[in-house]
Amino acid sequence: MKNIVHNYSEAEIKAREATSNDPWGPSSSLMSEIADLTYNVVAFSEIISMIWKRLNDHGKNWLHVYKAMTLMEYLIKMGLERVSEQCKENTYAVQTLKDFQYVDRDGKDQGVNVREKAKQLVALLRHEDLVREERAHALKTKEKLAQTATASSAAVGSGTARGRAGLAAEQQGVGAAAPAGPGHEQEGGRPDPVLRP
């Protein structure tokens, strides 16, 4: 509802979702989408603004702060390089979070999560070589995942093509029927409903 009332952009909505008060962390697919959006000048500015806004929350909104740092770390490694540059320029803002305090109604110190994440993030920001290494490692991982996805798509696509060829041959009375199962067609040319990656 707030997204509509405040007329947030797609980038802002995604950044808000990734840094929400929900008791689970942001998904890697959502953070990946946000990282891709950082390559757009307008979206970059909106995402960074939302992160800084969330970092300034306090008290019961400690999850906003924690998740903003989680997203920031991801974007430093996977987003536009300007993200890490801007974060380095504002390291002091993250540094102050090393003193974050919040104890919930049950007496549990939730501030410790924020303090520890702030220490990790400040350590990363202070070591330019480490940032470069992390970005290089993240890029290699992303490329490997893309190659795996492409290879899987090609295998599924060729399996489907073989299934169609076998079905066509069977319908014409030539050769054996195509094997049923994942990656193959059912009788009548419909995809087998039990496709698994």
Backbone as CSV, one residue per row, in Angstrom:
resi,resn,N_x,N_y,N_z,CA_x,CA_y,CA_z,C_x,C_y,C_z
1,MET,0.821,-1.190,0.000,0.000,0.000,0.000,0.874,1.268,0.000
2,LYS,1.929,1.264,0.836,2.821,2.429,0.889,3.463,2.680,-0.471
3,ASN,3.753,1.593,-1.204,4.379,1.729,-2.517,3.504,2.551,-3.449
4,ILE,2.181,2.359,-3.367,1.241,3.089,-4.217,1.096,4.528,-3.726
5,VAL,0.875,4.683,-2.423,0.683,6.013,-1.836,1.884,6.912,-2.118
6,HIS,3.087,6.373,-1.963,4.305,7.170,-2.155,4.778,7.180,-3.611
7,ASN,4.057,6.461,-4.466,4.376,6.413,-5.888,5.833,5.994,-6.133
8,TYR,6.263,4.927,-5.443,7.626,4.442,-5.590,7.832,3.818,-6.963
9,SER,9.039,3.945,-7.478,9.413,3.338,-8.759,9.639,1.838,-8.557
10,GLU,9.847,1.139,-9.652,10.137,-0.299,-9.589,11.394,-0.563,-8.759
11,ALA,12.428,0.239,-8.980,13.690,0.062,-8.250,13.482,0.293,-6.758
12,GLU,12.736,1.322,-6.403,12.483,1.619,-4.989,11.647,0.522,-4.338
13,ILE,10.674,0.010,-5.063,9.829,-1.067,-4.532,10.674,-2.307,-4.252
14,LYS,11.548,-2.638,-5.181,12.409,-3.816,-4.990,13.365,-3.606,-3.810
15,ALA,13.928,-2.413,-3.702,14.838,-2.125,-2.584,14.077,-2.167,-1.261
16,ARG,12.854,-1.663,-1.241,12.033,-1.717,-0.023,11.704,-3.164,0.338
17,GLU,11.389,-3.963,-0.672,11.067,-5.377,-0.422,12.286,-6.115,0.143
18,ALA,13.454,-5.842,-0.416,14.683,-6.512,0.031,15.080,-6.096,1.442
19,THR,14.625,-4.921,1.879,15.015,-4.398,3.191,13.815,-4.275,4.128
20,SER,12.820,-5.105,3.923,11.591,-5.036,4.727,11.813,-5.582,6.143
21,ASN,10.792,-5.454,6.961,10.841,-5.985,8.335,10.421,-7.455,8.410
22,ASP,10.208,-8.085,7.258,9.855,-9.510,7.264,10.992,-10.297,7.912
23,PRO,10.648,-11.358,8.661,11.677,-12.081,9.430,12.580,-13.004,8.609
24,TRP,12.610,-12.854,7.318,13.516,-13.643,6.481,14.346,-12.679,5.648
25,GLY,15.477,-13.161,5.187,16.385,-12.314,4.423,15.909,-12.107,2.996
26,PRO,16.492,-11.147,2.305,16.139,-10.926,0.905,16.627,-12.091,0.050
27,SER,15.838,-12.470,-0.928,16.232,-13.591,-1.786,17.365,-13.168,-2.707
28,SER,18.178,-14.135,-3.088,19.293,-13.826,-3.987,18.771,-13.392,-5.356
29,SER,17.620,-13.929,-5.777,17.080,-13.515,-7.078,16.631,-12.057,-7.035
30,LEU,16.035,-11.629,-5.924,15.629,-10.226,-5.792,16.861,-9.322,-5.755
31,MET,17.868,-9.720,-4.989,19.085,-8.899,-4.925,19.785,-8.848,-6.287
32,SER,19.716,-9.937,-7.035,20.303,-9.965,-8.378,19.581,-8.984,-9.301
33,GLU,18.254,-8.950,-9.212,17.473,-7.993,-10.010,17.864,-6.562,-9.649
34,ILE,18.013,-6.304,-8.361,18.390,-4.964,-7.909,19.795,-4.619,-8.396
35,ALA,20.704,-5.593,-8.341,22.076,-5.369,-8.836,22.050,-4.989,-10.315
36,ASP,21.216,-5.670,-11.093,21.096,-5.344,-12.515,20.546,-3.929,-12.707
37,LEU,19.619,-3.532,-11.837,19.032,-2.196,-11.942,20.033,-1.085,-11.635
38,THR,21.111,-1.392,-10.904,22.096,-0.353,-10.583,22.812,0.158,-11.821
39,TYR,22.723,-0.556,-12.925,23.359,-0.112,-14.164,22.531,0.944,-14.885
40,ASN,21.344,1.220,-14.373,20.499,2.299,-14.880,20.723,3.503,-13.965
41,VAL,21.058,4.660,-14.540,21.433,5.836,-13.757,20.336,6.253,-12.776
42,VAL,19.109,6.300,-13.237,18.000,6.729,-12.379,17.742,5.690,-11.289
43,ALA,17.672,4.431,-11.679,17.419,3.354,-10.710,18.538,3.292,-9.677
44,PHE,19.778,3.485,-10.120,20.928,3.482,-9.204,20.697,4.491,-8.082
45,SER,20.351,5.683,-8.451,20.131,6.747,-7.478,18.987,6.403,-6.524
46,GLU,17.918,5.843,-7.053,16.761,5.477,-6.224,17.101,4.357,-5.244
47,ILE,17.851,3.379,-5.712,18.233,2.237,-4.865,19.153,2.702,-3.739
48,ILE,20.159,3.475,-4.094,21.109,3.961,-3.088,20.397,4.841,-2.067
49,SER,19.502,5.695,-2.524,18.747,6.554,-1.596,17.925,5.720,-0.621
50,MET,17.298,4.662,-1.135,16.476,3.804,-0.270,17.359,3.071,0.743
51,ILE,18.525,2.627,0.324,19.448,1.943,1.244,19.867,2.889,2.365
52,TRP,20.256,4.130,2.018,20.683,5.084,3.055,19.526,5.417,3.994
53,LYS,18.328,5.500,3.419,17.148,5.764,4.259,16.954,4.625,5.263
54,ARG,17.059,3.396,4.787,16.890,2.231,5.666,18.003,2.151,6.713
55,LEU,19.213,2.547,6.347,20.330,2.516,7.297,20.124,3.491,8.451
56,ASN,19.289,4.485,8.238,19.019,5.472,9.274,17.859,5.091,10.185
57,ASP,17.238,3.951,9.939,16.177,3.484,10.841,16.795,3.061,12.167
58,HIS,15.948,2.870,13.154,16.459,2.470,14.464,15.387,1.696,15.225
59,GLY,15.767,1.233,16.395,14.829,0.541,17.275,14.212,-0.685,16.653
60,LYS,12.878,-0.765,16.732,12.170,-1.963,16.269,12.358,-2.223,14.776
61,ASN,12.823,-1.238,14.026,13.094,-1.422,12.598,14.525,-1.858,12.331
62,TRP,15.110,-2.566,13.286,16.497,-3.027,13.152,16.674,-3.917,11.918
63,LEU,15.615,-4.618,11.511,15.728,-5.464,10.309,15.927,-4.617,9.057
64,HIS,15.333,-3.436,8.999,15.579,-2.533,7.870,17.073,-2.263,7.755
65,VAL,17.683,-1.967,8.875,19.103,-1.625,8.912,19.958,-2.831,8.518
66,TYR,19.680,-3.962,9.134,20.444,-5.184,8.867,20.335,-5.594,7.396
67,LYS,19.108,-5.590,6.886,18.912,-6.002,5.488,19.469,-4.981,4.505
68,ALA,19.457,-3.709,4.869,20.063,-2.691,4.005,21.562,-2.959,3.864
69,MET,22.195,-3.359,4.965,23.627,-3.689,4.892,23.852,-4.971,4.098
70,THR,22.945,-5.928,4.231,23.044,-7.169,3.453,22.943,-6.859,1.960
71,LEU,21.970,-6.028,1.604,21.802,-5.628,0.205,23.008,-4.822,-0.264
72,MET,23.495,-3.924,0.568,24.654,-3.106,0.215,25.860,-3.998,-0.086
73,GLU,26.099,-4.985,0.763,27.225,-5.897,0.553,27.080,-6.632,-0.776
74,TYR,25.875,-7.090,-1.068,25.617,-7.797,-2.331,25.881,-6.870,-3.519
75,LEU,25.388,-5.639,-3.424,25.551,-4.695,-4.531,27.006,-4.272,-4.711
76,ILE,27.759,-4.207,-3.638,29.189,-3.898,-3.739,29.878,-4.970,-4.578
77,LYS,29.462,-6.205,-4.392,30.076,-7.334,-5.096,29.503,-7.551,-6.496
78,MET,28.195,-7.313,-6.664,27.531,-7.698,-7.911,26.974,-6.538,-8.740
79,GLY,26.850,-5.379,-8.140,26.248,-4.250,-8.842,27.276,-3.415,-9.580
80,LEU,26.822,-2.265,-10.043,27.682,-1.297,-10.695,28.820,-0.921,-9.745
81,GLU,30.024,-0.771,-10.260,31.172,-0.471,-9.409,30.977,0.834,-8.635
82,ARG,30.170,1.703,-9.159,29.889,2.983,-8.483,29.250,2.751,-7.114
83,VAL,28.566,1.628,-6.917,27.977,1.312,-5.611,29.073,1.259,-4.553
84,SER,30.134,0.505,-4.837,31.208,0.375,-3.848,31.907,1.714,-3.634
85,GLU,32.055,2.509,-4.697,32.680,3.819,-4.557,31.856,4.713,-3.631
86,GLN,30.544,4.724,-3.846,29.693,5.569,-3.015,29.656,5.078,-1.568
87,CYS,29.662,3.774,-1.387,29.669,3.215,-0.030,30.972,3.564,0.692
88,LYS,32.095,3.507,-0.036,33.385,3.872,0.558,33.374,5.332,0.995
89,GLU,32.781,6.184,0.142,32.701,7.606,0.474,31.875,7.843,1.742
90,ASN,30.971,6.929,2.046,30.075,7.087,3.199,30.293,6.002,4.251
91,THR,31.510,5.488,4.336,31.828,4.439,5.304,31.465,4.855,6.721
92,TYR,31.612,6.142,7.016,31.308,6.623,8.370,29.875,6.290,8.785
93,ALA,28.935,6.323,7.827,27.530,6.026,8.147,27.375,4.571,8.597
94,VAL,28.119,3.678,7.953,28.075,2.271,8.343,28.845,2.085,9.647
95,GLN,29.952,2.817,9.776,30.789,2.743,10.976,29.968,3.037,12.241
96,THR,29.078,4.004,12.174,28.280,4.367,13.354,27.354,3.229,13.783
97,LEU,27.047,2.327,12.854,26.149,1.207,13.177,26.831,0.140,14.033
98,LYS,28.134,0.264,14.228,28.835,-0.659,15.123,28.372,-0.483,16.565
99,ASP,27.682,0.632,16.832,27.165,0.919,18.176,25.647,0.787,18.258
100,PHE,25.037,0.199,17.241,23.573,0.091,17.175,23.035,-0.682,18.381
101,GLN,21.987,-0.163,18.983,21.388,-0.803,20.160,19.892,-1.041,19.945
102,TYR,19.453,-2.249,20.213,18.023,-2.528,20.275,17.813,-3.864,20.991
103,VAL,17.029,-3.830,22.044,16.646,-5.031,22.779,15.137,-5.176,22.598
104,ASP,14.706,-6.341,22.103,13.273,-6.529,21.841,12.479,-6.768,23.131
105,ARG,11.162,-6.942,22.979,10.265,-7.118,24.134,10.638,-8.314,24.997
106,ASP,11.235,-9.320,24.364,11.617,-10.535,25.097,12.988,-10.407,25.755
107,GLY,13.598,-9.238,25.649,14.905,-9.015,26.253,16.071,-9.483,25.405
108,LYS,15.807,-9.862,24.146,16.870,-10.330,23.257,17.548,-9.131,22.588
109,ASP,18.868,-9.126,22.605,19.641,-8.049,21.991,19.683,-8.275,20.472
110,GLN,18.777,-7.614,19.748,18.753,-7.726,18.281,19.803,-6.809,17.658
111,GLY,20.259,-5.824,18.435,21.267,-4.897,17.937,22.578,-5.577,17.602
112,VAL,22.847,-6.719,18.223,24.097,-7.435,17.973,24.199,-7.841,16.497
113,ASN,23.068,-8.189,15.884,23.076,-8.559,14.458,23.551,-7.391,13.597
114,VAL,23.022,-6.220,13.881,23.399,-5.020,13.136,24.865,-4.674,13.394
115,ARG,25.288,-4.732,14.652,26.673,-4.393,14.987,27.670,-5.301,14.262
116,GLU,27.397,-6.595,14.251,28.297,-7.551,13.586,28.332,-7.328,12.072
117,LYS,27.164,-7.104,11.482,27.105,-6.866,10.037,27.851,-5.586,9.691
118,ALA,27.728,-4.559,10.534,28.428,-3.295,10.303,29.946,-3.508,10.333
119,LYS,30.430,-4.311,11.277,31.869,-4.599,11.359,32.359,-5.273,10.081
120,GLN,31.595,-6.266,9.608,31.968,-6.982,8.386,31.996,-6.047,7.174
121,LEU,30.977,-5.207,7.089,30.865,-4.309,5.942,31.961,-3.243,5.957
122,VAL,32.266,-2.687,7.116,33.336,-1.689,7.230,34.670,-2.335,6.850
123,ALA,34.910,-3.550,7.304,36.155,-4.261,6.957,36.261,-4.433,5.438
124,LEU,35.159,-4.783,4.794,35.153,-4.941,3.340,35.440,-3.606,2.656
125,LEU,34.769,-2.558,3.094,34.922,-1.246,2.461,36.325,-0.669,2.628
126,ARG,37.004,-1.031,3.692,38.337,-0.486,3.953,39.440,-1.202,3.174
127,HIS,39.129,-2.317,2.561,40.145,-3.084,1.830,39.766,-3.146,0.353
128,GLU,40.311,-2.211,-0.395,40.008,-2.103,-1.821,40.356,-3.389,-2.574
129,ASP,41.476,-4.014,-2.201,41.880,-5.257,-2.865,40.846,-6.357,-2.624
130,LEU,40.327,-6.410,-1.409,39.313,-7.402,-1.078,38.035,-7.167,-1.882
131,VAL,37.665,-5.905,-2.040,36.478,-5.579,-2.849,36.694,-6.053,-4.279
132,ARG,37.875,-5.779,-4.838,38.178,-6.224,-6.208,38.117,-7.745,-6.317
133,GLU,38.706,-8.435,-5.331,38.679,-9.905,-5.332,37.246,-10.431,-5.256
134,GLU,36.464,-9.845,-4.368,35.069,-10.278,-4.199,34.270,-10.037,-5.476
135,ARG,34.487,-8.895,-6.133,33.779,-8.595,-7.386,34.194,-9.585,-8.477
136,ALA,35.483,-9.897,-8.554,35.973,-10.843,-9.562,35.384,-12.235,-9.300
137,HIS,35.385,-12.651,-8.039,34.830,-13.951,-7.675,33.331,-14.002,-7.987
138,ALA,32.622,-12.938,-7.656,31.181,-12.879,-7.912,30.891,-12.939,-9.410
139,LEU,31.709,-12.253,-10.215,31.529,-12.269,-11.660,31.756,-13.674,-12.225
140,LYS,32.804,-14.358,-11.743,33.064,-15.724,-12.195,31.902,-16.647,-11.825
141,THR,31.390,-16.491,-10.624,30.265,-17.313,-10.176,29.041,-17.053,-11.045
142,LYS,28.785,-15.783,-11.332,27.632,-15.418,-12.164,27.776,-16.012,-13.568
143,GLU,28.998,-15.949,-14.122,29.237,-16.517,-15.452,29.034,-18.030,-15.458
144,LYS,29.517,-18.703,-14.407,29.340,-20.157,-14.313,27.860,-20.521,-14.244
145,LEU,27.119,-19.764,-13.442,25.676,-20.018,-13.330,24.977,-19.783,-14.659
146,ALA,25.383,-18.751,-15.378,24.787,-18.465,-16.681,25.094,-19.585,-17.672
147,GLN,26.342,-20.098,-17.638,26.714,-21.197,-18.533,25.935,-22.463,-18.185
148,THR,25.771,-22.728,-16.904,25.015,-23.901,-16.467,23.567,-23.787,-16.911
149,ALA,22.994,-22.609,-16.749,21.597,-22.389,-17.150,21.442,-22.549,-18.655
150,THR,22.415,-22.030,-19.418,22.374,-22.148,-20.875,22.496,-23.612,-21.284
151,ALA,23.409,-24.346,-20.652,23.588,-25.763,-20.971,22.335,-26.560,-20.623
152,SER,21.717,-26.248,-19.498,20.485,-26.940,-19.095,19.366,-26.657,-20.076
153,SER,19.256,-25.401,-20.511,18.214,-25.025,-21.474,18.424,-25.749,-22.790
154,ALA,19.679,-25.833,-23.220,19.984,-26.515,-24.477,19.652,-27.998,-24.373
155,ALA,19.965,-28.610,-23.232,19.682,-30.038,-23.050,18.180,-30.289,-23.039
156,VAL,17.437,-29.457,-22.348,15.981,-29.616,-22.310,15.406,-29.379,-23.688
157,GLY,15.910,-28.351,-24.391,15.417,-28.051,-25.731,15.682,-29.178,-26.704
158,SER,16.868,-29.788,-26.643,17.175,-30.883,-27.566,16.374,-32.124,-27.196
159,GLY,16.120,-32.326,-25.914,15.293,-33.453,-25.491,13.876,-33.311,-26.000
160,THR,13.350,-32.095,-25.972,12.010,-31.836,-26.469,11.964,-32.047,-27.969
161,ALA,13.004,-31.611,-28.668,13.046,-31.784,-30.117,13.083,-33.275,-30.468
162,ARG,13.883,-34.068,-29.706,13.920,-35.516,-29.951,12.549,-36.131,-29.690
163,GLY,11.889,-35.642,-28.653,10.559,-36.162,-28.331,9.574,-35.896,-29.455
164,ARG,9.643,-34.710,-30.047,8.748,-34.358,-31.160,9.072,-35.203,-32.380
165,ALA,10.370,-35.407,-32.646,10.775,-36.201,-33.806,10.295,-37.646,-33.641
166,GLY,10.443,-38.184,-32.432,9.992,-39.551,-32.167,8.489,-39.670,-32.298
167,LEU,7.761,-38.681,-31.819,6.302,-38.683,-31.905,5.868,-38.612,-33.360
168,ALA,6.535,-37.753,-34.127,6.201,-37.625,-35.546,6.465,-38.946,-36.265
169,ALA,7.599,-39.592,-35.947,7.938,-40.873,-36.576,6.911,-41.929,-36.188
170,GLU,6.500,-41.922,-34.902,5.517,-42.891,-34.440,4.187,-42.682,-35.147
171,GLN,3.782,-41.402,-35.279,2.506,-41.116,-35.927,2.523,-41.529,-37.385
172,GLN,3.716,-41.508,-37.995,3.841,-41.928,-39.386,4.124,-43.422,-39.487
173,GLY,4.243,-44.088,-38.307,4.488,-45.518,-38.307,5.940,-45.873,-38.555
174,VAL,6.855,-44.945,-38.397,8.269,-45.190,-38.644,9.006,-45.200,-37.318
175,GLY,9.815,-46.216,-37.052,10.667,-46.253,-35.868,9.885,-46.438,-34.582
176,ALA,10.630,-46.389,-33.469,10.038,-46.596,-32.153,9.549,-45.271,-31.594
177,ALA,8.684,-45.384,-30.627,8.158,-44.195,-29.968,9.240,-43.542,-29.113
178,ALA,9.115,-42.239,-28.942,10.050,-41.515,-28.076,9.800,-41.921,-26.637
179,PRO,10.848,-42.010,-25.846,10.663,-42.383,-24.451,9.850,-41.332,-23.704
180,ALA,8.979,-41.788,-22.833,8.193,-40.859,-22.014,9.037,-40.447,-20.823
181,GLY,8.715,-39.327,-20.246,9.423,-38.883,-19.053,9.877,-37.453,-19.163
182,PRO,10.636,-37.017,-18.208,11.080,-35.632,-18.176,11.823,-35.238,-19.436
183,GLY,11.460,-34.073,-19.984,12.143,-33.558,-21.157,11.577,-34.087,-22.460
184,HIS,10.521,-34.870,-22.401,9.936,-35.446,-23.603,8.473,-35.083,-23.681
185,GLU,7.905,-35.330,-24.846,6.510,-34.983,-25.088,5.611,-36.175,-24.781
186,GLN,4.408,-35.881,-24.356,3.396,-36.914,-24.174,2.739,-37.176,-25.518
187,GLU,1.898,-38.177,-25.533,1.107,-38.461,-26.714,0.300,-37.223,-27.065
188,GLY,0.188,-36.908,-28.327,-0.591,-35.766,-28.749,0.224,-34.473,-28.776
189,GLY,1.537,-34.551,-28.521,2.388,-33.379,-28.622,2.364,-32.463,-27.417
190,ARG,1.634,-32.842,-26.347,1.605,-32.004,-25.137,2.856,-32.257,-24.328
191,PRO,3.383,-31.227,-23.681,4.575,-31.434,-22.859,4.276,-32.366,-21.694
192,ASP,5.253,-33.177,-21.348,5.144,-34.044,-20.180,5.038,-33.145,-18.956
193,PRO,4.036,-33.323,-18.106,3.855,-32.439,-16.965,4.916,-32.607,-15.859
194,VAL,5.760,-33.623,-15.959,6.756,-33.866,-14.917,8.134,-33.428,-15.400
195,LEU,8.259,-32.179,-15.820,9.555,-31.672,-16.263,10.341,-31.227,-15.053
196,ARG,11.558,-31.654,-14.987,12.443,-31.252,-13.901,13.699,-30.664,-14.512
197,PRO,14.260,-29.616,-13.883,15.491,-29.026,-14.430,16.662,-29.970,-14.314
